[in-house]
Amino acid sequence: MAHDPASTKRTTRVLVGLTAVGVGVFAVAGGFLAWSLMGGGTSVSDGTWLHVNLSGALSDAPQPPGLFDDPNLVPALPTEMARALRAAATDDRVDGVLLELEASSMGWATATELRDALVELREAGKPCVAWSELYTTGMWYLASACDDVLIAPSGVAMINGMSVEVTYYAGTFEKIGVVPEFEHVGDFKTAVEPYERTGPSEPAAVSYEMLVDGIFDEMLAKTSASRGRTPEEVRAMLDAAPMSPAAATEVGLLDGTAYLDALAARLPEHGADGWRARLLDPVTKEEREAVEDRFTSIDDYVQEMRAGASFGDSIAVVYAEGPIMPGSGEGGMFGDSVLSDGEMVDWLSDIRDDDSVKAVVLRVNSPGGSTTASDNMLRAIEGVKATGRPVVVSMGDYAASGGYYISAPADWIVAQPTTITGSIGVLGGKFNILGTYEKIGLSVHQFKRGALATDLGPTTAMSEAGRAVYKGYMEEFYALFLGHVAEGRKMDVAAVHEIAQGRVWTGRQALERGLVDELGSVDVAVAKAAELASLAEGSYALDVYPKRRSAFEVLMEDLASAEAPTVRVDVPEVLAAPLAELSVLEGVLGD
């Protein structure tokens, strides 16, 4: 968690690019041709095949709508897609699922959420067929839940494992005269290392290796079970990394090739003799017309589910997504993808005052951020708990550092086995750019009062006394962090410290260490919240936060606050701590 130094501050707007973790892909668009003949009406009739088209960046939380979009008809969230797939497993109107993977990016926990839902559907006897022009390891991990994993005849199979890549800046900083001056509490709180070193320390290397092993082993276990292979056999396939569709099919990574229009036209014949062989043949007019009304998009199916949910009692599902920053107001039409304490406190205040809300599910998808903002959120969560209503956390791709801090007071914590969590520690500091000034001929003269007045400034080296004060400040917050976790998890502080110190864990590793209570989806968290609130199944609605707003509403709010940024963040003159915190995993768990 990044600490905001107690020094002269200015208010600025911070735009941060958070590197995607897991299933980041780019591919040639392939869905328009076939889907132009599939229709995609809003009604769900008997014999329907659900079309799940995953393209673009999949956001865990509701996003501002397009200019002409109806806020009630926005694309389904990944958690809603997973819920819909589970519903489809027992929906007699639905015959099966077509999973089309286009240019999409998602984290490993999001992929697991969707994958587990596909497995449930398949176990219920409903077929699932996946198709793409490009498979990376992450895309294949998701698609392997299906009965058939097909690729375009000219497609590319880049199913070659996963990696973490960390860029180290110390050599460059030395050349340009920048001196990073950071402190951290916790041996494994190593997110500042890329600024200070040319390679990982031993604790960082241990942490990364264990994290990669955890997610890779989970991927091997799930894919091997679906493909009818052993984990060792799947690993051998990945090591060989065949790229051509024919080679990938021959070794068993894929099941064959297909043109998307032929697959769409002949999908209702799935399982018939010679079915796969016919997926390369031209499609006739009669075949196109025969399937025009057989497909329903997952968005339409989710919309039907939304419209059918109306009860007196509800469970609030609060999506806490993005780097944690101090400020107020929800992200505007052109706003930053951050989680501000002001908006979270507002949501939880509304929930606390709404007697119809009987429980809260906090969906956390955040790598952390500001300590003060995290603490404000924690206080608001405790305020909801004080009313006697249970709070259950569902962890997404990330729930680390500040993301774990706000999760700790929950009555129950659910994570995916591939969630990245923990990172219970504190870091912060600054970049001293005096050397850069000198290289380009700038000089600085300071007039100060107070021995430590310039210690956190951008052109002064931090003194030993100032460093000691700053380190003590962070150690106090670390102790506070440990205390909150110990209280929430009902553990001794010493026991929390053993598994804290900035160490990052997968969800499964966190379960083994008592940091989470259960592995599963957001639906598992909702069911637990209902149980704790004594709500019978089917007797409550889900009330989602942030509320979906029209583009006009968002624009009006932006104009009303035009004199101030949508999200205001207090940082030192030299941007340091928030950026350091966002490096909870500086590398990419790539395909």
Buried (B, 14 or more C-beta within 10 A) or exposed (E): BBBBBEBEBEEEEBEBEBBBBBBBBEBEEBBEEBBEBBBBEEEBEEEBBBBBBBBEEBBBBBBBBEEEBEBEBBBBBBBBBBBBBBBBBEBEBBBBBBBBBBBBBBBBBBBBBBBBBBBBBBEEEBBBBBBBBBBBBBBBBBBBBBBBBBBBBEBBBBBBBBEBEBEBBBEEBEEEBBBBBBBBBBBBBBBBBBBBBEEBBEBBEBBBEBBBEBBBBBBBEBBBBBBEBEBEBBBEBBEEBBEEBEBBBEBBBBBBBBBBBBBBBBBBEBEEEEBBEBBEEEBEEEBBEEBEBBBBBBBBBBBBBBEEEEEEBBBBBBBBBBBBBBBBBBBBBEBBBBBBBBBBBBBBEBBBEEEEBBBBBBBBBBBBBBBBBBBBBBBBBBBBBEEEBBBBBBBBBBBBBBBBBBBBBBBBBBBBBBBBBBBBBBBBBBBBBBBBBEEEEEEEEEEEEEEBBBBBBBBBBBEEEBBEBBBEBBEEBBBBBBEBBBEBBEBEBEBBBEBBBBBBBBBBBBBEBBBBBBBBBBBBBBBBBBBBBEBEEEEBBBBBBBEBBBBEBBBEBBEEBEEEBBBBBBBBBBBBBBBBBBBBBBBBBBB
